[in-house]
């Protein structure tokens, strides 16, 4: 397995585990909050949706990150 494929697999595994953990955390937080404290404007949901889209294809995020670092080098 090439280095790029291995890195992509690692990113994919991390994204899957992180997504699961964040989902569980968000559910627990939502259950424990009163209605006055809940996210009425949907900001937390927007960030969770953004993260879910980024985690759905970690290779795009990895490519973006690598390109960003190469641009700064």
Sine and cosine of phi, psi and omega as CSV:
sin_phi,cos_phi,sin_psi,cos_psi,sin_omega,cos_omega
0.00,0.00,0.75,-0.66,-0.01,-1.00
-0.95,0.31,0.28,-0.96,-0.03,-1.00
-0.89,0.46,-0.63,0.78,0.01,-1.00
-0.91,0.41,-0.68,0.73,0.02,-1.00
-0.90,0.43,-0.65,0.76,0.01,-1.00
-0.91,0.42,-0.68,0.73,0.03,-1.00
-0.89,0.45,-0.66,0.75,0.04,-1.00
-0.89,0.46,-0.65,0.76,0.02,-1.00
-0.91,0.42,-0.67,0.74,0.02,-1.00
-0.88,0.47,-0.73,0.69,0.04,-1.00
-0.86,0.51,-0.66,0.75,0.00,-1.00
-0.90,0.44,-0.72,0.69,0.01,-1.00
-0.89,0.46,-0.70,0.72,0.01,-1.00
-0.90,0.44,-0.68,0.74,0.00,-1.00
-0.89,0.45,-0.66,0.75,0.02,-1.00
-0.89,0.45,-0.74,0.67,-0.01,-1.00
-0.91,0.41,-0.65,0.76,0.01,-1.00
-0.90,0.43,-0.66,0.75,0.01,-1.00
-0.88,0.48,-0.69,0.73,0.02,-1.00
-0.89,0.45,-0.73,0.69,-0.01,-1.00
-0.89,0.45,-0.70,0.72,0.00,-1.00
-0.91,0.42,-0.61,0.79,0.05,-1.00
-0.89,0.45,-0.71,0.71,0.03,-1.00
-0.89,0.45,-0.67,0.74,0.00,-1.00
-0.89,0.46,-0.70,0.71,-0.01,-1.00
-0.89,0.46,-0.64,0.77,0.03,-1.00
-0.90,0.43,-0.70,0.71,0.00,-1.00
-0.90,0.43,-0.65,0.76,0.00,-1.00
-0.91,0.41,-0.68,0.74,-0.03,-1.00
-0.91,0.42,-0.58,0.81,0.00,-1.00
-0.94,0.33,-0.52,0.86,-0.08,-1.00
-1.00,0.02,-0.14,0.99,-0.06,-1.00
-1.00,-0.07,0.52,-0.85,0.10,-0.99
-0.98,0.22,0.26,-0.97,-0.03,-1.00
-0.91,0.42,-0.44,0.90,0.01,-1.00
-0.95,0.32,-0.43,0.90,-0.07,-1.00
-0.99,-0.12,-0.28,0.96,-0.05,-1.00
-0.86,0.51,0.34,-0.94,-0.06,-1.00
-0.97,0.23,1.00,0.05,-0.07,-1.00
-0.93,0.36,-0.50,0.87,-0.06,-1.00
-1.00,0.00,-0.10,0.99,0.04,-1.00
0.98,0.21,0.33,0.94,-0.03,-1.00
-0.91,0.40,-0.71,0.71,0.01,-1.00
-0.89,0.46,-0.65,0.76,0.02,-1.00
-0.90,0.44,-0.63,0.77,0.02,-1.00
-0.89,0.46,-0.68,0.73,0.03,-1.00
-0.92,0.39,-0.63,0.78,0.04,-1.00
-0.91,0.42,-0.64,0.77,0.05,-1.00
-0.90,0.44,-0.68,0.73,0.03,-1.00
-0.87,0.50,-0.74,0.67,-0.01,-1.00
-0.89,0.46,-0.65,0.76,0.00,-1.00
-0.88,0.47,-0.66,0.75,0.02,-1.00
-0.92,0.39,-0.63,0.78,0.03,-1.00
-0.92,0.38,-0.63,0.78,-0.03,-1.00
-0.96,0.26,-0.35,0.94,-0.03,-1.00
-0.90,0.43,-0.54,0.84,0.02,-1.00
-0.69,-0.72,0.99,0.13,-0.07,-1.00
-0.90,0.44,-0.34,0.94,0.00,-1.00
-0.92,0.40,-0.55,0.83,0.05,-1.00
-0.91,0.41,-0.69,0.72,0.02,-1.00
-0.90,0.43,-0.66,0.75,0.02,-1.00
-0.90,0.44,-0.68,0.73,0.02,-1.00
-0.89,0.46,-0.71,0.71,0.03,-1.00
-0.87,0.50,-0.71,0.70,-0.01,-1.00
-0.89,0.46,-0.72,0.69,-0.01,-1.00
-0.89,0.45,-0.69,0.73,0.02,-1.00
-0.89,0.46,-0.63,0.78,0.02,-1.00
-0.89,0.46,-0.71,0.71,0.00,-1.00
-0.92,0.40,-0.60,0.80,0.03,-1.00
-0.92,0.38,-0.57,0.82,0.04,-1.00
-0.91,0.41,-0.54,0.84,-0.01,-1.00
-0.99,0.10,-0.26,0.96,-0.04,-1.00
-0.98,0.21,0.00,0.00,0.00,0.00
